[in-house]
Amino acid sequence: MLLPFTVPESLDVARVGGKGFGLARATQAGLPVPDGVILPTDAYRAWIAPHRDAIAARLAAHDTPQAKSAAVVAYLQQQPLPASLAASLAALPPHDYAVRSSGSAEDLPGAAFAGLHDTLLNVHGADALLAAVKQCWLSLWNAEVLPYRERLGVAHDSAAMAVVIQQMVDVQADEAAGVAFSVDPVRGDLGNVLINAAFGLGETVVAGEAPVDEYRVDRAGALTMSHIAAKPQALVRAGTVALPVAQQNQPAISAAQAAEIAALARQAEAHFGFPQDIEW
């Protein structure tokens, strides 16, 4: 039922969704991707099949996306998940996991569902994993998703959700994480990688919720610009922690680390054939 990133089946985008496909392809290209598995869309389709008429009736009975979403989610929340799924999740090694939605139309050309479906971090234990998978499945029916899917001409009953279950990296408050763009999207600069970085986990960087350092690295690996932000806090597994005053204005990464991250971003771009943004 669960597909490791390393198996050929994980490259079937219709089964693993855009996010799952990208992670599996990067893994199989030799990029340093944390271990993980994908619950394919087959599992969602089998679970949802008996409920299609009930869902259609609830969509037809309401006028607004918010009301449609609330009715469908309330109904599906009451439906049990398969025992076979619970057993598969219980067999995973004991780690903290990121459980990430991977919609069948997400992260693909012409669609931008990223951010509309759910991701859960620091999920531990079989019961929590099962609940997180269900939340990801239900996020296919989020109020923001329904009108967007309609604008794209994607039928609600054709959409499906895969779920990525990936081991969390244990980043401490004196370590760094962030995002790198293989080309600078702010300035339209094809010659420089843009890196955003902060202390602790990268979720605050991805969400734009806190000050971040900004670095630009040219194709020779030289640091061409850095802007160091005041970073009073860091997000770690236990929650948000205050940073020592002496650390707050320090660079989150060194010039050598920026060059290494830039090289990974360009390696991803070379493999996929178009500009990439990566979380590191």
C-alpha positions as CSV (number, residue, x, y, z in Angstrom):
1,M,0.0,0.0,0.0
2,L,2.9,2.4,0.8
3,L,5.4,3.2,-1.9
4,P,9.0,4.1,-0.9
5,F,10.5,7.1,-2.8
6,T,13.0,4.6,-4.3
7,V,10.6,2.3,-6.2
8,P,9.7,2.8,-9.9
9,E,6.0,3.0,-9.1
10,S,6.6,6.2,-7.2
11,L,7.2,8.0,-10.5
12,D,3.6,7.5,-11.6
13,V,2.4,11.0,-11.1
14,A,-1.3,10.0,-11.4
15,R,-0.8,7.7,-8.4
16,V,1.6,9.8,-6.2
17,G,0.6,13.4,-7.0
18,G,2.9,16.3,-7.9
19,K,4.7,16.5,-4.6
20,G,5.2,12.8,-4.2
21,F,6.5,12.6,-7.8
22,G,8.9,15.4,-7.3
23,L,10.4,13.9,-4.1
24,A,10.6,10.4,-5.6
25,R,12.3,11.7,-8.7
26,A,14.7,13.8,-6.7
27,T,15.5,10.8,-4.5
28,Q,16.1,8.5,-7.5
29,A,18.3,11.3,-9.1
30,G,20.6,11.0,-6.1
31,L,19.6,14.3,-4.4
32,P,19.7,14.2,-0.5
33,V,16.0,13.7,0.3
34,P,14.9,12.5,3.7
35,D,13.4,9.0,3.6
36,G,9.8,8.7,3.0
37,V,6.9,6.8,1.5
38,I,3.8,7.7,-0.5
39,L,0.2,6.5,0.1
40,P,-1.0,6.5,-3.5
41,T,-4.2,7.9,-4.8
42,D,-5.5,4.3,-5.2
43,A,-6.1,4.3,-1.4
44,Y,-8.1,7.5,-1.5
45,R,-10.2,6.4,-4.5
46,A,-11.1,3.1,-2.9
47,W,-12.1,4.9,0.4
48,I,-14.1,7.6,-1.3
49,A,-15.9,5.4,-3.9
50,P,-18.9,4.3,-1.7
51,H,-19.5,8.0,-0.8
52,R,-19.6,9.7,-4.2
53,D,-23.4,10.0,-4.3
54,A,-23.5,11.3,-0.8
55,I,-20.9,13.9,-1.6
56,A,-22.6,15.0,-4.8
57,A,-25.9,15.5,-2.9
58,R,-24.2,17.7,-0.3
59,L,-22.4,19.8,-3.0
60,A,-25.7,20.3,-4.8
61,A,-27.6,21.2,-1.6
62,H,-25.4,24.3,-0.9
63,D,-24.5,27.5,-2.7
64,T,-21.2,28.7,-1.2
65,P,-17.8,27.0,-1.2
66,Q,-17.7,27.3,2.6
67,A,-21.1,25.6,3.0
68,K,-20.3,22.9,0.4
69,S,-16.9,22.2,2.1
70,A,-18.4,22.1,5.6
71,A,-21.1,19.6,4.6
72,V,-18.7,17.3,2.7
73,V,-16.0,17.4,5.4
74,A,-18.5,16.8,8.2
75,Y,-19.8,13.7,6.3
76,L,-16.4,12.3,5.5
77,Q,-15.1,12.9,9.0
78,Q,-17.5,10.3,10.2
79,Q,-16.4,7.6,7.7
80,P,-13.8,5.1,9.1
81,L,-10.5,4.5,7.4
82,P,-9.5,1.0,6.3
83,A,-7.9,-1.4,8.8
84,S,-5.3,-2.3,6.2
85,L,-4.2,1.4,6.1
86,A,-3.9,1.5,9.9
87,A,-1.8,-1.6,9.8
88,S,0.5,-0.2,7.1
89,L,1.1,3.0,9.1
90,A,1.7,1.1,12.3
91,A,4.5,-0.8,10.6
92,L,6.5,2.4,9.8
93,P,9.7,2.9,11.9
94,P,9.2,5.1,15.0
95,H,10.1,8.6,13.8
96,D,8.5,12.1,13.8
97,Y,7.0,12.5,10.3
98,A,5.9,15.3,8.0
99,V,2.5,14.2,6.5
100,R,2.0,16.1,3.3
101,S,-0.9,16.3,0.9
102,S,0.1,15.5,-2.7
103,G,-3.0,16.2,-4.9
104,S,-3.3,14.6,-8.4
105,A,-3.2,18.1,-9.9
106,E,-0.9,19.8,-7.3
107,D,2.5,21.2,-8.3
108,L,1.9,20.5,-12.0
109,P,2.1,22.9,-15.0
110,G,-1.0,25.0,-15.3
111,A,-2.1,24.4,-11.7
112,A,-1.0,25.9,-8.4
113,F,-2.8,24.0,-5.6
114,A,0.3,24.4,-3.4
115,G,-0.8,25.8,0.0
116,L,-4.5,24.9,-0.5
117,H,-4.1,21.4,0.8
118,D,-2.9,20.4,4.3
119,T,0.6,19.5,5.6
120,L,1.2,18.3,9.2
121,L,4.6,18.3,10.9
122,N,6.0,16.4,13.9
123,V,3.5,13.5,13.6
124,H,4.4,10.6,15.8
125,G,2.7,7.2,16.3
126,A,0.3,5.1,14.4
127,D,-2.9,6.8,15.6
128,A,-1.6,10.3,14.9
129,L,-0.4,9.2,11.4
130,L,-3.8,7.8,10.6
131,A,-5.5,11.1,11.7
132,A,-3.0,13.1,9.7
133,V,-3.7,11.1,6.5
134,K,-7.4,11.6,7.0
135,Q,-6.9,15.4,7.4
136,C,-4.8,15.5,4.2
137,W,-7.6,13.5,2.3
138,L,-10.2,15.9,3.7
139,S,-8.2,18.9,2.6
140,L,-9.1,17.9,-1.0
141,W,-12.5,19.4,0.0
142,N,-11.2,22.7,1.6
143,A,-13.4,25.7,0.8
144,E,-10.5,27.4,-1.0
145,V,-10.0,24.3,-3.2
146,L,-13.5,23.9,-4.6
147,P,-13.8,27.1,-6.6
148,Y,-10.2,26.9,-7.8
149,R,-10.8,23.4,-9.1
150,E,-14.0,24.6,-10.9
151,R,-12.1,27.4,-12.5
152,L,-9.6,24.9,-13.9
153,G,-12.4,22.7,-15.2
154,V,-11.4,19.8,-12.9
155,A,-14.4,17.7,-11.8
156,H,-14.6,17.3,-8.1
157,D,-15.2,13.6,-8.3
158,S,-12.1,13.1,-10.5
159,A,-9.7,14.7,-8.0
160,A,-7.7,12.4,-5.8
161,M,-5.2,12.8,-3.0
162,A,-1.9,11.0,-2.4
163,V,-0.1,11.5,0.9
164,V,3.6,11.8,1.4
165,I,4.8,10.5,4.8
166,Q,8.4,11.7,5.2
167,Q,10.9,11.6,8.1
168,M,11.4,14.9,9.8
169,V,14.9,16.4,10.0
170,D,15.6,17.3,13.6
171,V,16.8,20.9,13.2
172,Q,18.0,22.6,16.4
173,A,17.8,26.3,17.2
174,D,21.5,26.8,16.4
175,E,21.1,25.1,13.0
176,A,19.4,26.5,9.9
177,A,16.8,25.6,7.3
178,G,15.1,27.4,4.5
179,V,14.3,27.6,0.8
180,A,16.4,28.0,-2.3
181,F,15.4,29.2,-5.8
182,S,17.6,28.0,-8.7
183,V,16.9,31.4,-10.3
184,D,16.1,34.6,-8.5
185,P,12.3,35.1,-9.0
186,V,12.3,38.5,-7.3
187,R,14.7,40.1,-9.7
188,G,14.3,37.8,-12.7
189,D,18.0,37.0,-12.4
190,L,18.9,33.7,-14.2
191,G,22.5,33.9,-13.0
192,N,22.0,33.8,-9.3
193,V,20.4,31.3,-6.8
194,L,18.3,33.1,-4.2
195,I,18.4,31.5,-0.7
196,N,16.2,32.4,2.2
197,A,17.3,31.0,5.6
198,A,16.5,31.1,9.3
199,F,17.5,29.3,12.4
200,G,15.5,26.2,13.3
201,L,12.9,24.5,11.1
202,G,12.1,25.9,7.7
203,E,8.4,26.1,8.1
204,T,8.5,29.8,9.1
205,V,10.6,30.5,6.0
206,V,8.2,28.7,3.7
207,A,5.2,30.4,5.2
208,G,6.8,33.8,5.3
209,E,5.9,34.2,9.0
210,A,9.2,35.5,10.3
211,P,12.3,37.5,9.3
212,V,14.7,35.6,7.2
213,D,18.3,36.0,5.9
214,E,18.6,36.4,2.1
215,Y,21.6,35.3,0.1
216,R,22.4,35.3,-3.7
217,V,25.0,32.9,-5.1
218,D,26.3,33.1,-8.6
219,R,27.0,30.2,-10.9
220,A,30.7,30.1,-9.8
221,G,29.5,29.5,-6.2
222,A,30.5,33.0,-5.0
223,L,28.2,34.8,-2.6
224,T,27.2,38.0,-4.4
225,M,24.8,39.4,-1.8
226,S,23.7,38.8,1.7
227,H,21.1,40.5,3.9
228,I,21.1,39.3,7.5
229,A,17.8,39.8,9.4
230,A,17.3,40.1,13.1
231,K,15.8,36.7,14.0
232,P,14.5,36.8,17.6
233,Q,13.0,33.3,17.5
234,A,13.4,29.9,16.0
235,L,10.9,27.1,15.4
236,V,12.0,23.6,16.6
237,R,10.1,20.4,17.2
238,A,9.1,21.4,20.7
239,G,7.7,24.8,19.5
240,T,9.0,28.3,19.1
241,V,12.0,29.3,21.3
242,A,13.6,32.6,21.9
243,L,17.2,32.9,20.6
244,P,20.0,34.4,22.6
245,V,20.6,38.1,21.8
246,A,24.1,37.3,20.5
247,Q,22.7,34.9,17.9
248,Q,19.8,36.9,16.7
249,N,21.8,39.0,14.2
250,Q,24.2,36.3,13.2
251,P,24.0,34.8,9.6
252,A,22.0,31.6,9.7
253,I,24.4,30.0,7.2
254,S,28.0,30.6,6.1
255,A,29.2,31.5,2.6
256,A,30.4,27.9,2.1
257,Q,27.0,26.5,3.1
258,A,25.2,29.0,0.8
259,A,27.4,27.7,-2.1
260,E,26.5,24.1,-1.2
261,I,22.8,24.8,-1.1
262,A,23.0,26.7,-4.4
263,A,24.8,23.7,-6.0
264,L,21.9,21.5,-4.9
265,A,19.3,23.9,-6.3
266,R,21.1,23.9,-9.7
267,Q,21.5,20.1,-9.6
268,A,17.7,19.9,-9.1
269,E,17.1,22.3,-12.0
270,A,19.4,20.3,-14.3
271,H,17.6,17.1,-13.5
272,F,14.1,18.4,-13.8
273,G,14.9,20.6,-16.8
274,F,13.3,23.9,-15.5
275,P,13.9,26.3,-12.5
276,Q,13.3,24.7,-9.1
277,D,12.6,25.9,-5.6
278,I,13.8,23.5,-3.0
279,E,13.4,23.2,0.8
280,W,16.7,22.4,2.6
